[in-house]
Amino acid sequence: MPDSTGLSHVSDTALMVAACRAMETARPDGMVRDPFADRLAGARGMAIARAVPRIETMCFGVGMRSHFLDELLLGALAARGIRVVISIGAGLDTRPWRMELPAHLRWIEVDFPEMLDYKAAVLAGEEPKCQLERMAADVTDAAARHHIYSAVVSAKALLITEGLLSYLPAATVGALAAEVAPMGGIRYWLLDLHSPTLARRAGTNQTVGHVRDASALNGEEIRDLLERQGWTSIERRSYVTDAAAIGGERLRLAMRKYAESKMPPLPADDFSGVHLLGRD
């Protein structure tokens, strides 16, 4: 697959995550089907992924996260009257193209301009299933955040921050949690959280090419911050208990190896997973 102009400005992490989705798509038992992931990862992304230790584990995690977020997203769109989705840090996500979304749905992708331009170039000629908009913005900048909110002042909206919050400065996460609801129609929030225990065991804090901010919060701190700002989990898919329903034999093999390592099992009430949050 040829690499498009601007690839040098796209993070290794984004390319690696696309490569993981491509690898999952190629598996008969893959947890996500993304026909665009291989193109977006390109030769560089696939090479990065293949060089990562325990890439199978990472593919499993990316596939599970994608599967659960897809499931909660479709449920929320069907049941909650959402008219707009804002995906902050959209990266190389392809949901507007690969999912059967309502044609009237506004989907706003927010990321750095180089990321948006790269994806647009690779997917040129592909028609999204919904009303796609792109917004170049740095979410750590207050003026840029308010510009994002202004796009949905009068519409019931859902925010997605997939794989993002644990890499942002703590002040930015706090600002998002406090500003989102009062500044517009954003009533729901889809995100993934990892408990500190799961993050250590999975090595999620050592992702290739994506350096955490020095003040970044861990998953428990993010959860507590969101709760203080009035965000509550109204539905979730657990990485501990719900994984068994989709992981199949892959999960059983992983658990066998895990047991052999003599590490204690994660408690069933571990909050790690994909959460749909709401706020009155």
C-alpha positions in Angstrom: 0.0 0.0 0.0 1.5 3.4 -1.0 2.0 5.9 1.8 0.2 9.2 1.1 1.7 12.7 1.2 1.8 13.9 4.8 2.4 10.5 6.4 5.5 11.8 8.2 3.2 14.0 10.3 0.9 11.2 11.4 1.8 9.7 14.7 3.2 6.2 14.9 0.5 5.4 17.4 -2.3 6.2 15.0 -0.7 4.1 12.3 -0.2 1.2 14.7 -3.8 1.3 15.9 -5.0 1.2 12.2 -2.6 -1.7 11.6 -4.1 -3.6 14.6 -7.6 -3.0 13.2 -6.3 -4.3 9.8 -4.9 -7.4 11.5 -8.2 -8.0 13.4 -10.1 -7.6 10.1 -7.9 -10.3 8.5 -8.6 -12.8 11.2 -11.7 -15.1 11.0 -12.2 -14.5 14.7 -11.4 -10.8 14.6 -13.5 -8.5 16.7 -13.8 -5.6 14.3 -14.3 -5.4 10.5 -12.5 -2.4 9.0 -12.0 -2.6 5.2 -10.1 0.8 5.3 -7.6 0.1 8.1 -5.0 -1.6 5.9 -4.9 1.4 3.5 -4.6 3.9 6.4 -1.9 2.0 8.2 0.1 1.6 5.0 3.5 -0.1 4.9 4.9 2.0 7.7 2.0 1.3 10.1 2.2 -2.4 9.5 6.0 -2.4 10.0 5.6 -0.5 13.3 3.0 -3.0 14.5 4.9 -6.1 13.6 7.9 -4.7 15.5 5.9 -4.2 18.7 6.4 -7.0 21.4 3.2 -8.9 22.1 1.4 -7.3 19.1 -1.2 -10.1 19.4 -2.2 -8.7 22.8 -2.4 -5.2 21.5 -4.6 -6.3 18.5 -6.9 -8.1 21.0 -7.2 -4.9 23.0 -7.8 -2.6 20.1 -10.3 -5.0 18.6 -12.2 -5.4 21.9 -12.3 -1.6 22.4 -13.5 -1.0 18.9 -16.2 -3.7 19.2 -17.5 -2.4 22.5 -17.5 1.3 21.4 -19.3 0.3 18.2 -21.9 -1.5 20.2 -22.6 1.3 22.7 -22.6 3.9 19.9 -25.2 2.2 17.9 -27.3 1.6 21.0 -27.1 5.3 22.0 -27.9 6.5 18.5 -31.0 4.3 18.4 -32.3 5.1 21.8 -31.3 8.6 22.8 -32.2 11.0 20.0 -28.6 12.0 19.3 -28.2 14.2 16.3 -24.5 15.0 16.4 -21.3 13.0 17.2 -18.1 14.8 18.0 -15.0 12.6 17.8 -12.1 14.4 19.5 -8.7 13.0 18.6 -10.4 11.1 15.8 -7.1 9.8 14.4 -7.5 7.2 11.7 -11.0 6.0 13.0 -13.3 5.0 10.1 -16.7 4.7 11.8 -18.3 7.2 9.4 -17.4 4.9 6.5 -17.5 1.4 7.9 -20.6 1.6 10.1 -24.3 1.7 9.1 -25.0 5.1 10.6 -28.1 7.3 10.1 -27.7 9.4 6.9 -28.9 12.5 8.7 -26.3 12.2 11.5 -23.7 15.0 11.7 -20.3 13.5 12.5 -17.6 16.0 13.4 -14.0 14.7 13.4 -11.6 16.8 15.4 -7.8 16.4 15.2 -4.6 18.1 14.0 -4.8 19.3 10.4 -2.0 16.8 9.3 -4.0 13.9 10.6 -7.3 15.0 8.9 -5.5 15.7 5.6 -3.8 12.4 5.6 -7.0 10.4 6.2 -8.9 12.5 3.6 -6.2 11.8 1.0 -6.2 8.0 1.7 -10.0 7.7 1.7 -10.6 10.1 -1.3 -13.5 8.7 -3.3 -15.0 6.8 -0.4 -18.4 8.1 0.7 -19.2 8.3 4.4 -22.5 6.9 5.6 -23.4 10.1 7.4 -22.9 13.9 7.2 -19.1 14.1 7.8 -17.4 17.3 8.9 -13.8 17.9 9.8 -12.5 20.4 12.3 -8.8 21.1 12.8 -8.1 21.9 16.4 -5.8 21.4 19.4 -8.0 20.4 22.2 -5.5 21.7 24.8 -6.3 25.2 23.6 -9.3 26.8 25.4 -10.4 28.9 22.4 -10.3 25.8 20.1 -12.4 23.8 22.6 -15.0 26.5 22.7 -15.1 26.6 18.9 -15.8 22.8 19.0 -18.7 23.3 21.5 -20.2 26.1 19.4 -20.8 23.6 16.6 -23.5 21.8 18.6 -25.1 24.5 20.8 -28.7 23.5 19.8 -28.4 19.8 19.1 -28.3 16.8 21.3 -24.8 15.5 20.9 -22.5 12.7 21.9 -18.7 13.1 22.5 -16.2 10.4 21.7 -12.7 10.4 23.1 -11.4 7.0 22.2 -7.9 6.2 23.6 -7.3 9.8 24.3 -7.8 11.1 27.8 -4.9 9.3 29.5 -2.5 11.2 27.1 -3.9 14.7 27.7 -2.7 17.1 30.3 -4.8 16.8 33.5 -6.0 20.4 33.1 -7.4 19.6 29.6 -9.3 16.6 30.8 -10.7 18.7 33.7 -11.7 21.5 31.3 -13.5 19.1 29.0 -15.4 17.5 31.8 -16.4 20.9 33.2 -17.1 22.8 30.0 -18.8 20.3 27.7 -22.3 20.2 29.1 -22.8 23.9 29.9 -21.4 25.1 26.6 -23.6 23.2 24.2 -25.8 20.2 23.6 -23.3 17.5 24.5 -25.3 15.2 26.8 -23.4 11.9 26.3 -19.8 10.9 26.3 -18.2 7.6 25.0 -14.8 6.8 26.3 -12.5 4.0 27.4 -10.9 3.7 30.9 -8.2 1.4 32.2 -7.7 0.9 35.9 -4.1 1.4 37.0 -3.7 -2.3 37.6 -4.9 -3.3 34.1 -2.8 -0.5 32.5 0.3 -1.9 34.2 -0.4 -5.4 33.2 -1.3 -4.6 29.6 1.5 -2.0 29.2 -0.9 0.6 27.9 1.2 3.4 29.2 4.1 2.4 26.9 2.4 2.8 23.6 4.7 3.3 20.6 5.0 6.8 19.4 2.5 8.3 21.8 4.1 10.0 24.8 1.9 10.8 27.8 1.9 14.3 29.1 3.8 14.7 32.4 0.7 15.7 34.2 -1.6 13.0 32.6 -4.1 11.3 34.9 -4.4 7.5 35.3 -7.8 5.9 34.6 -8.9 6.0 38.2 -8.1 9.7 38.5 -10.0 10.3 35.2 -13.0 8.4 36.5 -13.1 10.3 39.8 -12.7 13.7 38.0 -15.6 12.9 35.7 -17.8 11.9 38.6 -17.1 15.1 40.4 -18.2 17.0 37.4 -21.5 15.2 37.3 -20.8 12.6 34.6 -22.2 9.1 35.5 -21.7 5.8 33.7 -25.2 4.8 32.3 -23.9 1.9 30.3 -20.6 0.1 29.9 -18.8 -2.9 28.5 -16.3 -4.4 30.9 -12.8 -5.5 29.8 -12.9 -8.0 32.6 -16.4 -9.6 32.5 -17.9 -8.7 29.1 -14.7 -9.7 27.2 -15.6 -13.4 27.5 -18.7 -12.9 25.3 -16.6 -11.8 22.3 -13.1 -13.1 23.1 -13.8 -16.8 22.5 -10.8 -19.1 22.3 -8.3 -16.2 22.1 -9.3 -15.1 25.5 -9.2 -18.6 27.0 -5.6 -19.0 25.7 -4.7 -15.6 27.1 -6.2 -16.4 30.5 -4.3 -19.7 30.6 -1.0 -17.9 30.0 -2.1 -15.3 32.6 -2.7 -18.0 35.1 0.7 -19.5 34.4 2.3 -16.1 35.2 0.8 -16.5 38.8 -0.5 -12.9 38.8 -3.7 -12.5 40.8 -6.9 -12.1 38.6 -8.5 -8.7 38.2 -11.6 -8.3 40.4 -14.9 -8.6 38.6 -15.8 -5.0 39.7 -12.7 -3.5 37.9 -14.0 -0.4 36.1 -11.8 -0.9 33.0 -13.8 -0.9 29.8 -15.8 1.3 27.4 -18.3 3.6 29.2 -21.3 5.6 28.0 -21.6 8.6 30.3 -24.5 10.9 30.8 -25.0 14.2 32.5 -28.3 15.9 33.5 
